[in-house]
């Protein structure tokens, strides 16, 4: 049985761990993350959501035609901080866009609520989700739920790269939402362009969230606690690459029409002005209308500011 799980969600902390747990619990679950086709013609999206969110919905609806069920986690809160509010409605929007499909063609949608602080809570969510999938898809011939291996921390944190002591003096740090950093269509190919020009890159999600959150908490710049998880992630990354292990430059990739990033863009610029000898900083707003030539020009100008104009 094939279960659709849009690839964009896999870049969100805890979701990849949830998938791993489900696979260990029931080896008969085959996950599909990218559709071979296009989103159906009945797709109807409001214009006030960001392009990454629209892309997730398009991918989920395209997968709907190819799988036996959809797994669309309803991400509410992670590590004690709120996720983007759009993620709460993600399964509902996908389901609403299938209302014109005949009932015998509709696929089941399983949408566990992701409100998780530790591995124990995620295991409980995984067990409930596995049972629901088993009932819907009638996995009668498959083995029972396997015992989970004992771990003491979030599996995603174990996969982070330790860059505390690496030399980043000639490296460009790229910060932003993990699903934007990982997807060429969402980040306008910025990491690829930097690599083509011969520059190394490092990403905000190479640093464990626990460290980024602690760095964000240490700042007295804000009047109150930052309760959006992505805000803590990006602010913490900016502080890390400008203070803890300074990079040659920092690029913030912000999705167009993202309310959280719109506020962060202003705050990051203000923080940058307060840092003596700060690395060069630039924000690139990514959306479906940005032309690659425009991005190339901005990247070249940014590198010229860092390394000086080079004549071949």
VOTOR-36587 format. One line per 4 residues: number of its first residue (from 1); their letters; for each residue x, y, z of N, C-alpha, C. Coordinates in Angstrom, 1 decimal. Example, Ala and Ser with C-alpha at 12.3 -4.5 7.8 and 13.67 -1.06 7.14 Angstrom:
1 = as = 13.2/-5.7/7.8/12.3/-4.5/7.8/13.2/-3.3/7.8; 12.8/-2.2/7.1/13.7/-1.1/7.1/12.9/0.0/7.9
***
This chain:
1 = xxxx = 0.8/-1.2/0.0/0.0/0.0/0.0/0.9/1.3/0.0; 0.5/2.2/-0.8/1.3/3.4/-1.0/0.6/4.6/-0.2; 1.4/5.3/0.6/0.9/6.4/1.4/1.6/7.7/0.9; 0.8/8.7/0.6/1.4/9.9/0.1/1.7/10.9/1.3
5 = xxxx = 3.0/11.3/1.3/3.4/12.3/2.3/4.3/13.3/1.6; 3.7/14.5/1.3/4.4/15.5/0.5/5.9/15.8/1.0; 6.8/15.8/0.1/8.2/15.9/0.5/8.5/17.2/1.3; 7.8/18.3/1.0/8.0/19.5/1.7/7.9/19.4/3.3
9 = xxxx = 7.0/18.5/3.7/6.8/18.3/5.1/7.9/17.5/5.8; 8.7/16.8/5.0/9.8/16.0/5.5/10.9/16.9/6.0; 11.0/18.1/5.5/12.0/19.0/6.0/11.7/19.7/7.3; 10.5/19.5/7.8/10.1/20.0/9.1/10.5/19.1/10.2
13 = xxxx = 11.2/19.6/11.2/11.7/18.7/12.3/10.5/17.9/12.8; 10.8/16.7/13.2/9.8/15.7/13.7/9.0/15.0/12.7; 8.8/15.5/11.5/8.0/14.8/10.5/8.8/13.6/9.9; 10.0/13.9/9.6/10.9/12.8/9.1/11.0/11.7/10.2
17 = xxxx = 11.1/12.1/11.4/11.1/11.1/12.5/9.8/10.3/12.6; 8.7/11.0/12.4/7.4/10.3/12.4/7.4/9.3/11.3; 7.8/9.6/10.1/7.8/8.7/9.0/8.7/7.4/9.4; 9.9/7.7/9.9/10.8/6.6/10.3/10.1/5.7/11.3
21 = xxxx = 9.5/6.2/12.3/8.8/5.4/13.3/7.7/4.5/12.6; 6.9/5.2/11.7/5.8/4.4/11.1/6.4/3.3/10.2; 7.5/3.5/9.6/8.1/2.4/8.7/8.6/1.3/9.6; 9.1/1.6/10.8/9.6/0.6/11.7/8.4/-0.2/12.3
25 = xxxx = 7.3/0.5/12.6/6.1/-0.1/13.1/5.5/-1.0/12.1; 5.5/-0.6/10.9/4.8/-1.4/9.8/5.5/-1.4/8.5; 6.4/-2.3/8.2/7.2/-2.3/7.0/6.4/-2.4/5.7; 5.1/-2.6/5.8/4.3/-2.7/4.6/3.9/-1.3/4.1
29 = xxxx = 4.2/-0.2/4.9/3.9/1.1/4.4/5.0/1.6/3.5; 4.6/1.9/2.3/5.5/2.5/1.3/5.1/3.9/1.0; 6.0/4.8/1.4/5.7/6.2/1.3/6.1/6.8/-0.1; 5.2/7.7/-0.6/5.5/8.4/-1.9/5.5/9.9/-1.5
33 = xxxx = 6.5/10.6/-2.0/6.7/12.0/-1.6/6.5/13.0/-2.7; 6.8/12.5/-3.9/6.7/13.4/-5.1/5.8/12.8/-6.1; 4.9/13.5/-6.6/4.0/13.0/-7.6/4.7/13.0/-9.0; 4.3/12.0/-9.8/4.8/11.9/-11.2/4.0/12.8/-12.1
37 = xxxx = 2.9/13.3/-11.7/2.0/14.1/-12.5/1.8/15.5/-12.0; 0.8/16.2/-12.5/0.5/17.6/-12.1/-0.7/17.6/-11.1; -0.8/18.7/-10.4/-2.0/18.9/-9.6/-3.3/19.0/-10.5; -4.4/18.4/-10.0/-5.6/18.4/-10.8/-6.2/19.8/-11.1
41 = xxxx = -7.0/19.8/-12.1/-7.6/21.1/-12.6/-8.5/21.7/-11.5; -9.1/20.9/-10.6/-10.0/21.5/-9.6/-9.3/22.2/-8.5; -8.0/22.4/-8.6/-7.3/23.0/-7.5/-7.7/24.5/-7.4; -8.0/24.9/-6.2/-8.5/26.2/-5.9/-7.8/26.7/-4.6
45 = xxxx = -6.9/27.7/-4.8/-6.1/28.2/-3.6/-6.3/29.7/-3.4; -6.4/30.1/-2.2/-6.5/31.5/-1.9/-5.2/32.2/-2.1; -5.2/33.4/-2.5/-4.0/34.1/-2.8/-3.2/34.7/-1.6; -3.7/34.5/-0.4/-3.0/35.1/0.7/-2.1/34.1/1.4
49 = xxxx = -1.9/33.0/0.8/-0.9/32.0/1.4/0.4/32.1/0.6; 1.5/31.7/1.3/2.8/31.8/0.6/3.0/30.7/-0.4; 3.9/30.9/-1.3/4.1/29.9/-2.4/4.5/28.5/-1.9; 5.4/28.4/-0.9/5.7/27.1/-0.4/4.5/26.3/0.1
53 = xxxx = 3.6/27.0/0.8/2.4/26.4/1.3/1.5/25.9/0.1; 1.4/26.8/-1.0/0.6/26.4/-2.1/1.3/25.2/-2.8; 2.6/25.1/-2.8/3.3/24.0/-3.5/3.0/22.7/-2.7; 3.0/22.8/-1.4/2.7/21.6/-0.6/1.3/21.1/-0.9
57 = xxxx = 0.3/22.0/-1.1/-1.1/21.6/-1.4/-1.1/21.0/-2.8; -0.5/21.6/-3.7/-0.4/21.1/-5.1/0.1/19.6/-5.1; 1.2/19.5/-4.4/1.9/18.2/-4.4/1.0/17.1/-3.7; 0.3/17.5/-2.6/-0.6/16.6/-1.9/-1.8/16.2/-2.8
61 = xxxx = -2.3/17.1/-3.6/-3.4/16.8/-4.5/-3.0/16.0/-5.6; -1.8/16.2/-6.1/-1.3/15.4/-7.2/-1.0/13.9/-6.7; -0.5/13.8/-5.5/-0.3/12.5/-4.9/-1.6/11.8/-4.7; -2.7/12.5/-4.4/-4.0/11.9/-4.1/-4.4/11.0/-5.2
65 = xxxx = -4.1/11.2/-6.4/-4.5/10.4/-7.5/-3.6/9.1/-7.6; -2.5/9.1/-6.9/-1.5/8.0/-7.2/-1.4/7.0/-6.0; -1.9/7.4/-4.8/-1.7/6.6/-3.6/-3.0/6.0/-3.1; -2.8/5.2/-2.0/-4.0/4.6/-1.4/-4.5/5.5/-0.2
69 = xxxx = -3.7/6.3/0.3/-4.1/7.2/1.4/-3.1/8.3/1.5; -3.5/9.4/2.1/-2.6/10.6/2.3/-2.3/10.7/3.8; -1.1/10.9/4.1/-0.7/11.3/5.5/-0.3/12.7/5.5; -1.2/13.6/6.1/-1.0/15.0/6.1/-1.0/15.5/7.6
73 = xxxx = 0.2/15.4/8.3/0.2/15.9/9.7/-0.3/17.3/9.8; -1.0/17.5/10.9/-1.5/18.9/11.2/-0.5/19.5/12.2; 0.5/20.2/11.7/1.6/20.7/12.6/1.1/21.9/13.3; 1.0/21.8/14.6/0.5/22.9/15.5/1.7/23.5/16.3
77 = xxxx = 2.4/22.7/17.0/3.5/23.1/17.9/4.6/22.1/18.0; 5.8/22.6/18.0/7.0/21.8/18.1/8.0/22.4/19.1; 8.5/21.6/19.9/9.4/22.0/20.9/8.9/23.2/21.8; 7.6/23.2/22.0/7.0/24.3/22.8/6.8/25.6/22.1
81 = xxxx = 6.9/25.6/20.8/6.7/26.9/20.1/5.8/26.6/18.9; 5.0/27.6/18.5/4.0/27.5/17.5/4.6/27.4/16.1; 3.9/26.6/15.3/4.3/26.5/13.8/3.4/27.6/13.1; 3.8/27.8/11.8/3.0/28.6/11.0/1.5/28.2/11.1
85 = xxxx = 0.6/29.2/11.3/-0.9/28.8/11.5/-1.5/28.1/10.2; -0.9/28.3/9.1/-1.4/27.7/7.8/-1.3/26.2/7.9; -0.3/25.7/8.6/-0.1/24.2/8.7/-1.3/23.5/9.5; -2.0/24.3/10.3/-3.1/23.7/11.0/-4.2/23.3/10.1
89 = xxxx = -4.4/24.2/9.0/-5.5/24.0/8.1/-5.1/23.1/6.9; -3.8/22.7/6.8/-3.3/22.1/5.6/-4.2/20.9/5.2; -4.5/19.9/6.1/-5.3/18.7/5.7/-6.7/19.2/5.2; -7.3/20.2/5.9/-8.6/20.6/5.5/-8.7/21.2/4.1
93 = xxxx = -7.6/22.0/3.8/-7.6/22.6/2.5/-7.5/21.6/1.4; -6.6/20.6/1.6/-6.5/19.5/0.7/-7.8/18.8/0.5; -8.5/18.5/1.6/-9.7/17.7/1.5/-10.8/18.6/0.8; -10.9/19.9/1.1/-11.8/20.7/0.4/-11.6/20.7/-1.1
97 = xxxx = -10.4/20.6/-1.5/-10.1/20.6/-3.0/-10.4/19.3/-3.6; -10.9/18.3/-2.8/-11.3/17.0/-3.4/-12.8/16.8/-3.4; -13.5/17.9/-3.1/-15.0/17.8/-2.9/-15.7/17.5/-4.2; -15.1/17.8/-5.4/-15.7/17.5/-6.7/-15.4/16.1/-7.2
101 = xxxx = -14.6/15.4/-6.4/-14.3/14.0/-6.8/-15.4/13.1/-6.4; -15.7/12.1/-7.2/-16.7/11.1/-6.8/-16.3/10.4/-5.6; -17.2/10.0/-4.8/-16.9/9.4/-3.5/-16.0/8.1/-3.6; -16.2/7.3/-4.7/-15.4/6.1/-4.8/-14.0/6.4/-5.3
105 = xxxx = -13.7/7.6/-5.6/-12.3/8.0/-6.0/-11.5/8.7/-4.9; -12.2/9.1/-3.9/-11.6/9.8/-2.8/-10.7/8.9/-2.0; -9.6/9.4/-1.6/-8.6/8.6/-0.8/-8.7/9.1/0.6; -8.5/8.2/1.6/-8.5/8.6/3.0/-7.4/9.5/3.3
109 = xxxx = -7.7/10.5/4.2/-6.7/11.4/4.7/-6.5/11.3/6.2; -5.3/10.9/6.6/-5.0/10.8/8.0/-4.2/12.0/8.4; -4.6/12.7/9.4/-4.0/14.0/9.8/-3.7/14.1/11.3; -2.7/13.4/11.8/-2.4/13.4/13.2/-2.0/14.9/13.6
113 = xxxx = -2.3/15.3/14.8/-2.0/16.6/15.3/-0.5/16.5/15.9; 0.3/17.3/15.3/1.7/17.3/15.8/1.9/18.5/16.8; 1.9/18.1/18.0/2.1/19.0/19.1/3.1/18.3/20.0; 4.4/18.4/19.8/5.3/17.5/20.3/6.6/18.3/20.9
117 = xxxx = 7.0/17.8/22.0/8.2/18.3/22.7/9.4/17.3/22.8; 9.0/16.0/22.8/10.1/15.0/22.9/9.8/13.8/22.2; 10.7/12.9/22.2/10.6/11.6/21.4/9.4/10.7/22.0; 9.2/10.8/23.3/8.2/10.0/23.9/6.8/10.4/23.3
121 = xxxx = 6.6/11.7/23.2/5.3/12.2/22.7/5.1/11.8/21.2; 6.2/11.9/20.5/6.2/11.5/19.1/5.9/10.0/18.9; 6.4/9.2/19.7/6.1/7.7/19.7/4.6/7.5/19.9; 4.0/8.2/20.8/2.6/8.0/21.0/1.8/8.5/19.8
125 = xxxx = 2.2/9.5/19.2/1.5/10.0/17.9/1.7/8.9/16.8; 2.9/8.4/16.7/3.2/7.4/15.7/2.4/6.2/15.9; 2.2/5.7/17.1/1.4/4.5/17.4/0.0/4.7/17.0; -0.6/5.8/17.4/-2.0/6.1/17.0/-2.2/6.2/15.5
129 = xxxx = -1.2/6.9/14.9/-1.3/7.1/13.4/-1.2/5.7/12.7; -0.3/4.9/13.1/-0.1/3.6/12.5/-1.4/2.7/12.7; -2.0/2.8/13.8/-3.3/2.0/14.0/-4.4/2.5/13.1; -4.4/3.8/12.9/-5.5/4.4/12.0/-5.2/4.0/10.6
133 = xxxx = -4.0/4.1/10.2/-3.6/3.6/8.8/-3.9/2.2/8.6; -3.6/1.4/9.6/-3.9/-0.1/9.5/-5.4/-0.3/9.3; -6.2/0.4/10.1/-7.7/0.2/10.0/-8.2/0.6/8.6; -7.7/1.7/8.1/-8.2/2.3/6.9/-7.8/1.4/5.7
137 = xxxx = -6.5/1.0/5.7/-6.0/0.2/4.5/-6.1/-1.3/4.7; -6.5/-1.7/5.9/-6.7/-3.1/6.2/-5.4/-3.9/6.0; -4.4/-3.6/6.7/-3.1/-4.3/6.6/-3.2/-5.6/7.4; -4.1/-6.5/7.0/-4.3/-7.7/7.7/-3.1/-8.7/7.6
141 = xxxx = -2.4/-8.6/6.5/-1.3/-9.6/6.3/0.0/-9.1/6.8; 0.1/-7.9/7.4/1.3/-7.3/7.8/1.6/-7.6/9.3; 2.8/-7.5/9.7/3.2/-7.8/11.1/2.6/-6.8/12.1; 2.5/-7.1/13.3/2.0/-6.2/14.3/3.0/-5.1/14.6
145 = xxxx = 2.6/-4.0/15.3/3.4/-2.9/15.5/4.7/-3.4/16.3; 5.8/-3.0/15.7/7.1/-3.4/16.3/7.5/-2.5/17.5; 8.2/-3.0/18.4/8.7/-2.1/19.5/9.7/-1.1/18.9; 9.6/0.1/19.4/10.4/1.2/19.0/11.8/1.1/19.7
149 = xxxx = 12.9/1.4/18.9/14.2/1.5/19.6/14.2/2.6/20.6; 14.9/2.4/21.7/15.0/3.4/22.8/16.0/4.5/22.4; 15.5/5.7/22.4/16.3/6.9/22.1/16.0/8.0/23.2; 16.9/8.9/23.4/16.7/9.9/24.4/16.4/11.3/23.8
153 = xxxx = 16.5/11.4/22.5/16.3/12.8/22.0/15.8/12.7/20.6; 15.3/13.8/20.1/14.8/13.9/18.7/15.8/13.4/17.7; 15.4/12.5/16.8/16.2/11.9/15.9/16.8/12.9/14.9; 16.0/14.0/14.6/16.5/15.0/13.7/17.7/15.7/14.2
157 = xxxx = 17.7/15.9/15.5/18.9/16.6/16.2/20.2/15.8/16.0; 20.0/14.4/16.0/21.2/13.6/15.8/21.8/13.7/14.4; 21.0/14.1/13.5/21.5/14.2/12.1/22.1/15.6/11.8; 22.1/16.5/12.7/22.6/17.8/12.5/24.1/17.8/12.4
161 = xxxx = 24.7/18.7/11.6/26.1/18.8/11.4/26.7/19.7/12.5; 27.8/19.2/13.2/28.4/20.1/14.2/29.3/21.1/13.5; 28.9/22.3/13.4/29.7/23.3/12.7/30.2/24.4/13.7; 30.2/24.0/15.0/30.7/25.0/16.0/32.1/25.4/15.8
165 = xxxx = 33.0/24.5/15.4/34.4/24.7/15.3/34.9/24.7/13.8; 34.0/24.7/12.9/34.4/24.7/11.5/34.8/26.2/11.1; 35.7/26.3/10.1/36.1/27.6/9.6/35.0/28.0/8.6; 34.2/29.0/8.9/33.2/29.5/8.0/33.6/30.9/7.4
169 = xxxx = 34.8/31.3/7.6/35.2/32.6/7.1/35.1/32.9/5.6; 35.0/31.8/4.9/34.9/31.9/3.4/33.6/31.2/2.9; 32.6/31.0/3.9/31.4/30.3/3.6/30.2/31.2/3.7; 29.2/31.1/2.8/28.0/31.8/2.9/26.9/31.1/3.6
173 = xxxx = 26.4/31.7/4.7/25.3/31.0/5.5/24.0/31.4/4.9; 23.1/30.4/4.7/21.8/30.7/4.2/20.8/30.3/5.3; 19.9/31.2/5.7/19.0/31.0/6.7/17.5/31.1/6.2; 16.6/30.4/6.8/15.2/30.4/6.4/14.5/29.2/6.8
177 = xxxx = 13.3/29.0/6.4/12.5/27.8/6.6/13.1/26.6/6.0; 13.2/25.5/6.7/13.9/24.3/6.2/13.4/23.8/4.9; 12.1/23.9/4.6/11.5/23.4/3.4/11.9/24.4/2.2; 12.2/25.6/2.5/12.6/26.6/1.5/14.1/26.3/1.2
181 = xxxx = 14.9/26.0/2.2/16.3/25.8/2.0/16.6/24.5/1.2; 15.7/23.5/1.3/16.0/22.2/0.7/15.4/22.1/-0.7; 14.5/23.0/-1.1/13.8/22.8/-2.4/14.3/23.9/-3.4; 14.8/23.5/-4.5/15.4/24.4/-5.5/14.3/25.3/-6.1
185 = xxxx = 13.1/24.8/-6.2/12.0/25.6/-6.8/11.6/26.7/-5.8; 11.7/26.4/-4.5/11.3/27.4/-3.5/12.4/28.4/-3.2; 13.7/28.0/-3.3/14.8/28.9/-3.0/15.4/29.6/-4.2; 14.7/29.4/-5.3/15.2/30.1/-6.6/16.6/29.7/-6.9
189 = xxxx = 17.1/28.5/-6.5/18.4/28.0/-6.9/19.6/28.8/-6.3; 19.3/29.5/-5.2/20.4/30.3/-4.6/21.6/29.5/-4.1; 21.4/28.4/-3.3/22.5/27.6/-2.9/23.3/27.0/-4.1; 22.5/26.6/-5.2/23.2/26.1/-6.4/24.0/27.1/-7.1
193 = xxxx = 23.5/28.4/-7.1/24.3/29.4/-7.8/25.6/29.7/-7.0; 25.5/29.7/-5.7/26.7/30.0/-4.9/27.7/28.9/-5.1; 27.3/27.7/-5.2/28.2/26.5/-5.4/28.8/26.6/-6.8; 28.0/27.0/-7.8/28.5/27.2/-9.2/29.6/28.2/-9.2
197 = xxxx = 29.5/29.3/-8.5/30.5/30.3/-8.4/31.7/29.9/-7.5; 31.6/28.7/-7.0/32.8/28.2/-6.2/32.8/28.5/-4.7; 31.6/28.9/-4.2/31.6/29.2/-2.8/30.8/28.1/-2.0; 31.4/27.8/-0.8/30.7/26.9/0.1/29.5/27.5/0.8
201 = xxxx = 28.5/26.7/1.1/27.4/27.2/1.8/27.1/26.3/3.1; 26.5/27.0/4.0/26.0/26.3/5.2/24.6/26.8/5.5; 23.8/26.0/6.1/22.4/26.3/6.3/22.0/26.4/7.8; 21.0/27.2/8.0/20.5/27.3/9.4/20.1/26.0/10.1
205 = xxxx = 19.5/25.1/9.3/19.1/23.8/9.8/20.3/22.8/10.0; 21.5/23.3/9.7/22.7/22.5/10.1/23.0/22.6/11.6; 22.4/23.6/12.2/22.5/23.8/13.7/21.3/23.2/14.4; 21.5/22.4/15.4/20.3/21.9/16.1/19.4/23.0/16.6
209 = xxxx = 18.1/22.8/16.5/17.1/23.8/17.0/17.3/24.2/18.4; 17.6/23.3/19.3/17.8/23.6/20.7/18.8/24.7/20.9; 19.9/24.6/20.1/20.9/25.7/20.2/20.5/27.0/19.6; 19.7/26.9/18.5/19.2/28.2/17.9/18.2/28.8/18.8
213 = xxxx = 17.4/28.0/19.4/16.4/28.6/20.4/17.0/29.2/21.6; 18.1/28.6/22.1/18.8/29.2/23.2/19.4/30.5/22.9; 20.0/30.6/21.7/20.6/31.8/21.2/19.5/32.9/21.1; 18.4/32.5/20.5/17.3/33.5/20.4/16.8/34.0/21.7
217 = xxxx = 16.7/33.1/22.7/16.2/33.4/24.0/17.2/34.4/24.7; 18.5/34.3/24.4/19.5/35.1/25.1/19.4/36.6/24.6; 18.8/36.8/23.5/18.7/38.2/23.0/17.7/39.0/23.9; 18.1/40.3/24.2/17.2/41.1/24.9/16.6/42.2/24.0
221 = xxxx = 16.7/41.9/22.7/16.3/42.9/21.6/14.8/43.0/21.6; 14.1/41.9/21.9/12.6/41.8/21.8/11.9/42.1/23.1; 10.7/42.7/22.9/10.0/43.1/24.1/9.3/41.9/24.8; 9.1/40.8/24.1/8.5/39.6/24.7/9.0/38.4/24.0
225 = xxxx = 8.7/37.3/24.6/9.2/36.0/24.1/8.6/35.7/22.7; 9.6/35.2/21.8/9.2/34.9/20.5/8.5/33.5/20.5; 7.2/33.4/20.2/6.5/32.2/20.3/6.4/31.4/19.0; 6.8/32.0/17.9/6.8/31.3/16.6/8.1/30.5/16.5
229 = xxxx = 8.0/29.2/16.2/9.2/28.4/16.2/10.1/28.8/15.1; 9.6/29.2/13.9/10.5/29.5/12.8/11.2/30.9/13.1; 10.6/31.7/13.8/11.2/33.0/14.2/12.4/32.7/15.1; 12.3/31.9/16.1/13.4/31.5/16.9/14.5/30.8/16.1
233 = xxxx = 14.1/30.0/15.2/15.1/29.3/14.3/15.9/30.3/13.5; 15.3/31.2/12.9/15.9/32.2/12.0/16.8/33.2/12.8; 16.2/33.8/13.8/16.9/34.7/14.7/18.1/34.1/15.3; 17.9/32.8/15.8/19.0/32.1/16.4/20.1/31.8/15.4
237 = xxxx = 19.8/31.5/14.1/20.8/31.2/13.1/21.5/32.5/12.7; 20.8/33.6/12.7/21.5/34.9/12.3/22.5/35.2/13.4; 22.1/35.0/14.7/23.0/35.3/15.8/24.2/34.3/15.7; 24.0/33.0/15.4/25.0/32.0/15.4/26.1/32.4/14.3
241 = xxxx = 25.6/32.7/13.1/26.5/33.0/12.0/27.1/34.4/12.0; 26.7/35.2/12.9/27.2/36.6/13.1/28.1/36.7/14.3; 27.9/35.8/15.3/28.6/36.0/16.6/29.3/34.7/17.0; 28.7/33.5/17.0/29.3/32.3/17.5/30.3/31.8/16.5
245 = xxxx = 30.0/31.6/15.3/30.9/31.2/14.3/30.6/32.0/13.0; 31.3/33.1/12.9/31.0/34.1/11.9/31.3/33.6/10.5; 30.3/33.7/9.6/30.5/33.4/8.2/30.9/34.6/7.4; 31.2/34.4/6.1/31.6/35.5/5.3/30.4/36.4/4.9
249 = xxxx = 29.2/35.8/4.8/28.0/36.5/4.5/26.8/35.7/4.9; 25.7/36.3/5.1/24.4/35.7/5.5/23.3/36.1/4.5; 22.6/35.1/4.0/21.5/35.3/3.1/20.2/34.8/3.7; 19.2/35.6/3.9/17.9/35.2/4.4/17.0/35.0/3.2
253 = xxxx = 16.5/33.7/3.0/15.6/33.4/2.0/14.2/33.5/2.6; 13.4/34.4/2.2/12.0/34.6/2.7/11.0/34.4/1.7; 10.0/33.6/1.9/8.9/33.4/1.0/8.0/34.6/0.9; 7.6/34.9/-0.3/6.7/36.1/-0.5/5.4/35.8/0.3
257 = xxxx = 4.9/36.9/0.9/3.6/36.8/1.6/3.7/36.0/2.9; 4.8/35.7/3.4/5.0/35.1/4.7/5.0/36.1/5.8; 3.9/36.2/6.6/3.8/37.2/7.6/5.0/37.2/8.6; 5.3/36.0/9.1/6.4/35.8/10.1/7.7/36.4/9.5
261 = xxxx = 8.0/36.0/8.2/9.3/36.4/7.6/9.3/37.9/7.3; 8.1/38.5/7.0/8.0/39.9/6.8/8.5/40.7/8.0; 8.1/40.2/9.2/8.5/40.9/10.4/10.0/40.6/10.7; 10.4/39.4/10.5/11.8/39.0/10.7/12.7/39.8/9.8
265 = xxxx = 12.3/40.0/8.6/13.2/40.8/7.7/13.6/42.1/8.3; 12.6/42.8/8.9/12.9/44.1/9.5/13.8/44.0/10.7; 13.5/43.0/11.5/14.2/42.8/12.8/15.7/42.4/12.5; 15.9/41.5/11.4/17.3/41.1/11.1/18.1/42.3/10.6
269 = xxxx = 17.5/43.2/9.8/18.2/44.3/9.3/18.6/45.3/10.5; 17.7/45.4/11.5/18.0/46.2/12.6/19.1/45.6/13.5; 19.0/44.3/13.6/20.1/43.6/14.4/21.4/43.7/13.7; 21.4/43.6/12.3/22.6/43.7/11.6/23.3/45.1/11.7
273 = xxxx = 22.5/46.1/11.8/23.1/47.5/12.0/23.8/47.6/13.3; 23.4/46.8/14.3/23.9/47.0/15.7/25.2/46.2/15.9; 25.5/45.3/14.9/26.7/44.5/15.1/27.9/45.1/14.4; 28.9/45.3/15.2/30.2/45.9/14.7/30.9/44.9/13.8
277 = xxxx = 31.3/45.3/12.6/32.0/44.4/11.7/31.2/43.2/11.3; 29.9/43.4/11.2/29.0/42.2/10.9/29.3/41.7/9.5; 29.0/40.4/9.3/29.2/39.9/7.9/28.1/40.5/7.0; 28.4/40.5/5.7/27.5/41.1/4.8/26.1/40.3/4.9
281 = xxxx = 25.0/41.0/4.7/23.7/40.4/4.9/22.8/40.9/3.8; 22.0/39.9/3.3/21.0/40.2/2.3/19.8/39.3/2.4; 18.6/39.9/2.1/17.4/39.1/2.1/16.9/39.0/0.6; 16.6/37.7/0.2/16.0/37.5/-1.1/14.6/37.0/-0.8
285 = xxxx = 13.6/37.7/-1.3/12.2/37.2/-1.2/11.9/36.3/-2.4; 11.6/35.1/-2.0/11.4/34.0/-3.1/9.9/33.8/-3.3; 9.5/33.8/-4.5/8.1/33.4/-4.9/8.1/33.0/-6.3; 6.9/32.6/-6.8/6.8/32.0/-8.1/7.0/33.0/-9.3
289 = xxxx = 7.1/34.3/-9.0/7.3/35.3/-10.0/8.8/35.7/-10.2; 9.7/35.4/-9.3/11.0/35.8/-9.4/11.8/35.2/-10.6; 12.4/36.0/-11.4/13.2/35.6/-12.5/14.6/35.2/-12.1; 15.1/34.1/-12.7/16.4/33.6/-12.3/17.5/34.7/-12.6
293 = xxxx = 17.4/35.4/-13.7/18.4/36.5/-14.0/18.5/37.5/-12.9; 17.3/37.8/-12.3/17.3/38.8/-11.2/18.1/38.3/-10.0; 17.9/37.0/-9.7/18.5/36.4/-8.6/20.1/36.3/-8.9; 20.4/36.0/-10.1/21.9/35.9/-10.4/22.5/37.3/-10.2
297 = xxxx = 21.9/38.3/-10.7/22.4/39.7/-10.5/22.6/40.0/-9.0; 21.7/39.7/-8.2/21.8/40.0/-6.8/22.9/39.2/-6.1; 23.0/37.9/-6.5/24.0/37.1/-5.9/25.4/37.6/-6.3; 25.6/38.0/-7.6/26.9/38.5/-8.0/27.2/39.8/-7.3
301 = xxxx = 26.2/40.6/-7.1/26.5/41.9/-6.4/26.9/41.6/-4.9; 26.2/40.7/-4.3/26.5/40.3/-2.9/27.9/39.8/-2.8; 28.3/38.9/-3.7/29.6/38.4/-3.6/30.7/39.4/-3.9; 30.4/40.4/-4.8/31.3/41.5/-5.0/31.5/42.3/-3.8
305 = xxxx = 30.5/42.5/-3.0/30.6/43.3/-1.7/31.5/42.5/-0.7; 31.5/41.2/-0.8/32.2/40.4/0.2/33.7/40.3/-0.2; 33.9/39.9/-1.5/35.2/39.5/-2.0/35.8/40.5/-2.9; 35.1/41.5/-3.3/35.6/42.5/-4.3/35.3/42.0/-5.7
309 = xxxx = 35.2/43.0/-6.6/35.0/42.7/-8.0/36.2/42.0/-8.6; 35.9/40.9/-9.2/37.0/40.1/-9.8/36.9/40.2/-11.4; 38.0/40.4/-12.0/38.0/40.5/-13.5/38.7/39.2/-14.0; 37.9/38.5/-14.8/38.4/37.2/-15.3/39.4/37.5/-16.5
***
